[in-house]
């Protein structure tokens, strides 16, 4: 005889309640006795999941979550985050729920140059800090002077690489790009993953000197490194979308 699958739930750090069969769980969820963030598990498996993630309860919470997302999108906090987070959200569903319009426009060589110059200033500042750190190590006789230059160059390259790749991967823009309202996007407006970000970084610091020529040939639409890795640098605007 098959064992009937039953479920337990608990709210926060409260006591476990149940067991209940599937229909009873549905009824409790519909009545609001099981909130969407309650913990639910089967009596057959000791693995807890949020109620909103349980297959037979998802539909019940869907409308509630949509309403919560709409309420949050109208809050002052959400509006401030939208202005500060110029990258927007690459997730189309999250963008739709937050009712934020993400507009990408062609940018100018001047804006790109200013963004690159801003990043270079940040990297030079970081390089000076690393240089001071290496000098202290040499003075303390921890770092041999004969290899101090190589050690410094290694640390500097690593720091710049991590800065460029991490910011492009996580935010879609470096701090310099963020300040000037630029963002790096793929053709399908997806995140710039680490391998692509690192390839773009390497090309920008090796063949970036040819960028002005590429801009002249393409009318300022993209640089050679963007073309080779499948990225585009665009100016980003975040605008409210009116629902009719």
FENRARA-V848469 format. One record per pair of residues at least 4 apart in sequence whose ideal C-beta (glycine too) atoms are under 8 Angstrom apart, sorted by the first residue. I is the first residue (numbers start at 1). GAP is how many residues later the second one is. If there is no record, write none. Layout:
# FENRARA-V848469
I;GAP  I;GAP
This chain:
# FENRARA-V848469
3;41  4;17  5;16  5;17  5;37  5;38  5;39  6;12  6;13  6;14  6;15  6;36  6;37  7;11  7;12  7;13  7;14  7;15  7;18  7;33  7;34  7;35  7;36  8;8  8;9  8;10  8;11  8;12  8;32  8;33  8;34  8;35  9;7  9;8  9;9  9;11  9;16  9;19  9;25  9;29  9;30  9;31  9;32  9;42  10;4  10;5  10;6  10;7  10;28  10;29  11;23  11;24  11;27  11;28  18;25  19;24  20;4  20;5  20;8  21;4  22;4  22;34  23;4  24;4  25;4  25;9  25;15  25;31  25;32  26;4  26;30  26;31  26;34  27;4  28;5  28;6  29;4  29;5  29;22  29;28  29;31  29;32  30;30  34;4  34;6  34;17  34;23  35;16  36;14  36;15  36;16  36;25  36;28  36;29  37;13  37;14  37;15  38;12  38;13  39;9  39;10  39;11  39;12  40;8  40;9  40;10  40;11  40;14  40;17  41;4  41;5  41;6  41;7  41;8  42;5  49;4  49;5  50;4  51;6  51;10  52;5  52;6  52;9  52;13  53;5  54;4  57;4  58;4  60;4  61;4  62;4  63;4  64;4  65;4  66;4  66;31  67;4  68;4  69;4  69;28  69;29  70;4  70;27  70;29  71;4  72;5  72;6  72;26  73;5  73;24  73;25  73;26  73;27  74;4  75;4  76;4  77;4  78;4  78;20  79;4  80;4  81;4  82;6  82;16  82;18  82;156  83;155  85;4  85;153  86;87  86;92  86;95  86;97  86;150  86;152  87;84  87;85  87;86  87;91  87;96  87;149  88;7  88;12  88;14  88;95  88;148  88;150  89;5  89;6  89;9  89;11  89;13  90;82  90;95  90;99  90;100  90;101  91;4  92;4  93;4  94;4  95;5  95;7  99;141  99;142  99;144  100;138  100;139  100;140  100;141  101;137  101;138  101;139  101;140  102;134  102;135  102;136  103;133  103;134  103;135  103;136  104;79  104;81  104;85  104;130  104;131  104;132  105;129  105;130  105;131  105;132  106;114  106;115  106;128  106;129  107;4  107;5  107;75  107;126  107;127  107;128  108;4  108;112  109;4  109;103  109;106  109;111  110;4  111;4  111;69  111;70  111;71  111;124  112;4  112;70  112;111  112;121  113;4  114;4  114;62  114;66  115;4  115;59  115;61  115;62  115;64  115;65  115;67  116;4  116;60  116;92  117;4  117;59  118;4  118;57  118;58  118;61  118;62  119;4  119;45  119;55  119;56  119;57  119;58  120;4  120;56  121;4  122;4  122;41  122;53  122;54  123;4  123;36  123;37  123;40  124;4  125;4  126;4  126;30  126;33  126;34  126;37  127;4  127;29  127;32  128;4  129;4  130;4  130;22  130;25  130;26  130;29  131;4  131;21  132;4  133;4  133;22  134;4  134;9  134;14  134;17  134;18  134;21  135;4  136;4  137;5  137;6  137;11  138;4  138;5  138;6  138;7  138;10  143;4  143;5  143;8  144;4  147;4  148;4  149;4  150;4  151;4  152;4  153;4  154;4  155;4  156;4  157;4  158;4  159;4  160;4  161;4  161;37  161;40  162;4  163;4  163;11  164;4  164;10  164;33  164;34  164;37  165;4  165;29  165;32  165;33  165;36  166;4  167;4  167;6  167;7  167;8  168;4  168;5  168;6  168;16  168;24  168;29  168;32  168;33  169;22  169;23  169;24  169;25  169;28  171;7  172;11  172;12  172;13  172;19  172;20  173;4  173;5  173;9  173;10  173;11  174;4  175;4  176;4  177;5  177;6  177;7  177;56  178;4  181;54  181;55  181;56  182;51  182;52  182;53  182;54  183;50  183;51  183;52  183;53  184;8  184;16  184;47  184;48  184;49  185;4  185;5  185;7  185;46  185;47  185;49  186;4  186;5  186;6  186;10  186;44  186;45  186;46  187;43  187;45  192;4  192;5  192;8  192;39  193;4  194;4  195;4  196;4  196;33  196;34  196;35  197;4  198;4  199;4  199;29  199;30  200;4  200;25  200;26  200;29  200;31  201;4  202;4  203;4  203;5  203;21  203;22  203;25  203;26  204;4  204;19  204;21  207;17  207;18  208;15  208;17  210;4  210;14  211;4  211;12  211;13  211;14  212;4  213;4  214;4  214;8  214;9  214;10  214;13  215;4  215;5  215;6  215;8  218;4  222;4  222;5  222;10  222;11  223;4  223;10  224;4  225;4  225;6  226;5  226;6  226;7
